[in-house]
């Protein structure tokens, strides 16, 4: 549900500051929730199951980082109940990246 909310309200159709995001994108051996190749940004929305695979997620993030990407993780709860905060964090990343 969090992925759908973030996609529909923020990321689709270049609505987020004109940057193109792709959803469910294959990179290496992984499928990431969202990617903006121009910003070298991957966004992951972690549901309940991620509480039990933190080590695996950390290793995955390290591999993606080694490929030059920044991985930002948000919980399903954050997206559903604090979308404005999620958007603020994404905007901060963009501002730092393009300045």
C-alpha positions in Angstrom: 0.0 0.0 0.0 2.8 2.4 0.8 4.4 1.9 -2.6 1.1 2.8 -4.3 0.6 5.9 -2.2 4.1 7.2 -2.9 3.8 6.4 -6.6 0.4 7.9 -7.1 0.8 11.0 -5.0 4.5 11.9 -5.4 6.7 10.1 -8.0 4.8 9.1 -11.1 4.8 11.1 -14.4 7.8 13.2 -13.5 5.7 14.9 -10.8 8.6 15.0 -8.3 10.6 18.1 -9.3 10.7 16.8 -12.9 12.7 13.7 -12.2 11.7 10.4 -13.8 11.2 7.5 -11.4 10.6 3.9 -12.4 8.8 1.5 -10.2 9.7 -2.2 -9.6 13.0 -1.8 -11.5 15.5 -4.5 -12.0 19.1 -3.5 -11.1 21.7 -6.2 -10.8 20.2 -9.1 -8.9 17.6 -7.0 -7.2 14.2 -5.5 -7.9 14.0 -2.1 -6.3 10.7 -0.4 -5.3 11.6 2.9 -7.0 14.7 4.3 -8.9 15.7 7.6 -10.3 18.7 6.8 -12.4 19.6 10.5 -13.0 19.8 11.1 -9.2 21.3 7.7 -8.6 18.6 7.2 -6.0 16.7 4.1 -4.9 13.7 4.3 -2.6 12.6 1.3 -0.7 9.3 1.0 1.2 9.7 -1.5 4.0 6.7 -3.5 5.1 6.4 -5.8 8.1 8.5 -8.5 6.6 11.6 -6.3 6.6 11.7 -6.3 10.4 13.0 -9.9 10.0 15.6 -9.3 7.3 17.5 -6.2 8.4 20.9 -7.9 7.8 19.9 -9.0 4.3 18.6 -5.4 3.6 21.8 -3.9 4.9 23.9 -6.1 2.6 21.7 -5.3 -0.4 22.0 -1.6 0.4 25.8 -2.0 0.5 25.9 -3.7 -2.9 23.6 -1.0 -4.4 25.8 1.7 -2.8 28.9 0.1 -4.4 27.1 0.5 -7.7 26.9 4.3 -7.0 23.3 4.5 -5.7 22.0 6.0 -2.5 19.3 3.9 -0.9 16.6 5.7 1.1 14.4 3.4 3.2 11.0 4.4 4.6 8.6 2.2 6.4 5.1 1.5 5.2 3.8 3.3 8.3 5.8 6.5 7.5 4.4 6.6 3.9 0.9 6.0 5.0 0.8 8.3 8.0 3.6 10.9 7.5 3.8 11.3 3.7 4.7 15.0 4.1 7.8 14.0 6.2 8.8 11.4 3.5 8.5 14.0 0.8 10.6 16.5 2.9 13.3 13.9 3.2 13.3 13.2 -0.5 13.3 17.0 -1.3 16.3 17.4 1.0 18.2 14.7 -0.8 17.4 16.3 -4.2 18.5 19.7 -3.0 21.8 18.3 -1.7 22.3 16.3 -4.9 21.8 19.1 -7.4 23.6 21.8 -5.5 
